[in-house]
Amino acid sequence: MKAAFRLLHAFCPPHLYEEIEGDLIQKFNRDVKIFGEKRAKWRLLWNAIRFFRSGILIRRKHKPNNAMLLLFLHNLRFGIRHLIRQPVNSGIHVVGLALGISTCMIIGFFFILN
């Protein structure tokens, strides 16, 4: 039983630990009544292991940053350089993109209205 809580304490975000520990203790007490103490300990360990989902582990390891803003600025800078260095090629790409998007929209509207 102690191993499950040590494992949980090592990886669980601090603001969630107390709530999750309380839930696990409640499940353990219920399982003791239903299955017996030996099987309830195994179920407690299994429930603690089931906690380790990628979303919870990633949330603990990485703090929010402005990576999306940096990515957008990098792509904007790259696009502006490309427009300045190769204006004809960029114009052809922009016209092709606009034509492709408008064609997809017309086809989509055709299927929606029919």
Summary of the structure (lengths in Angstrom):
residues: 114
radius of gyration: 27.3
end to end distance: 62.6
largest distance: 76.9
contacts: 245
relative contact order: 0.08
helix: 88%
strand: 0%
